[in-house]
Amino acid sequence: MNRPFSPETLAAQALGDVGADGGVIPSIPVATTYLRDPDNRYRSGLSYGRPDNALIRHTERVLAELERGAEAMLFGSGMAAATAVFQALRPGDHVVAPTVMYWSLRNWLRGPASEWGLKVDFVDTSDLAALSAALRPGTTKLVWLETPANPLWTVTDIAAAAELAHRTGARLAVDSTAATPVLTQPLTLGADIVMHSATKYLNGHTDVMAGALVTHTKDDMWARLSGIRTYQGGLLGPFETALLLRGMRTLYLRVRQACASAHILAERLSAHPQVAAVLYPGLKSHPDHDVAARQMNGGFGGMMSIRVRGEGKAGGERHAIATAAGVRLWKRATSLGGVESLIEHRASVEGPGTPAPADLLRLSVGIENVGDLYADLSQALAQAARL
Ligand SMILES: *Cc1c(COP(=O)(O)O)cnc(C)c1O
């Protein structure tokens, strides 16, 4: 069962394979080593648990289908997947990364990756002229995008960025965690590699740390990535994989609900007296709305940020923190992409140097009733305004 079926069908049935025991879902293979054939070969293709597990391979095939890629690799976290891509480069290689991106990965690029010898430039990748100017022909080996990008939800034109990267001889990798394969398939737009924090939407239930890479082509870069995962032991565990695969079965339902609710919330919050701005690519007022409308199909994602109104210096910050303190339904926590809605004062997490304004709250919209979500946030905003 593969591409003749639509992606939601493939996801719902996890490719539809029935296990050898007749189970409608695959069993969890836990063996860390496999029998060698008497003639000394490994016909099963499985020899040792650090690289080999049938359920992991199956789950990778599901994800590769959803992303329209050649092959996928699962890792123990999104960071393990993302850092592997940079580690597959060589000291002295130049990479371009976005100024607005997942905070922990940016810190890693600034610190350990630079110490190791990567030359990293950060640019506003949503500005194609700025991206083009940052590329060094022959030296730039990788362009990294995140779209929509944490926590301002800027959108980068993947197809245009791919053309620029390829013209310079660089590969294009896209952190598509927020877009999910439901809304965007970067490999069909010219990207070479897609990365996911599968901890987020792919799993969707806030109970697995996992990461994934999907490649357009099984090339030398992919072979190096496979080597890195095997040498470093970054493979996801079989039990976590089973939870992830279960979560992926409802990916389309969850993401579509989150998109619909987020869009309603974005519109209602735009009219809220205590909200100074709503950052959501689905709003016509968003600077990248046109690119998002072209590149994202069926919705603009479940992630948004709001800027909270406040008087005087630090007024917005104080009211934003008080709003997060005043919610009863939303959960005050980091992370995103789960069925439960989360709220977070992002500047407190990211610290100095963050692109997040001090009055910004990041919202991960879950699948609860949207009226409940709005009412709770609205009462928290009103209560904060009375402080
Ligand atoms: C969470 C996240 C990551 C890191 O993934 P982990 O699974 O936490 O290691 C990377 N990129 C984005 C956009 C994320 O939201």
PDBQT file of the ligand as one rigid body, heavy atoms in Angstrom, charges set to zero:
ROOT
HETATM    1  C1  LIG A 401      10.950  21.186  19.379  1.00  0.00    +0.000 C 
HETATM    2  C2  LIG A 401      11.570  21.651  18.130  1.00  0.00    +0.000 A 
HETATM    3  C3  LIG A 401      12.846  21.203  17.739  1.00  0.00    +0.000 A 
HETATM    4  C4  LIG A 401      13.665  20.285  18.603  1.00  0.00    +0.000 C 
HETATM    5  O1  LIG A 401      13.067  19.029  18.732  1.00  0.00    +0.000 OA
HETATM    6  P1  LIG A 401      13.209  18.099  20.045  1.00  0.00    +0.000 P 
HETATM    7  O2  LIG A 401      12.362  16.947  19.684  1.00  0.00    +0.000 OA
HETATM    8  O3  LIG A 401      12.738  18.909  21.204  1.00  0.00    +0.000 OA
HETATM    9  O4  LIG A 401      14.656  17.759  20.165  1.00  0.00    +0.000 OA
HETATM   10  C5  LIG A 401      13.336  21.651  16.530  1.00  0.00    +0.000 A 
HETATM   11  N1  LIG A 401      12.647  22.496  15.741  1.00  0.00    +0.000 NA
HETATM   12  C6  LIG A 401      11.422  22.934  16.086  1.00  0.00    +0.000 A 
HETATM   13  C7  LIG A 401      10.702  23.863  15.175  1.00  0.00    +0.000 C 
HETATM   14  C8  LIG A 401      10.849  22.536  17.290  1.00  0.00    +0.000 A 
HETATM   15  O5  LIG A 401       9.637  22.999  17.629  1.00  0.00    +0.000 OA
ENDROOT
TORSDOF 0
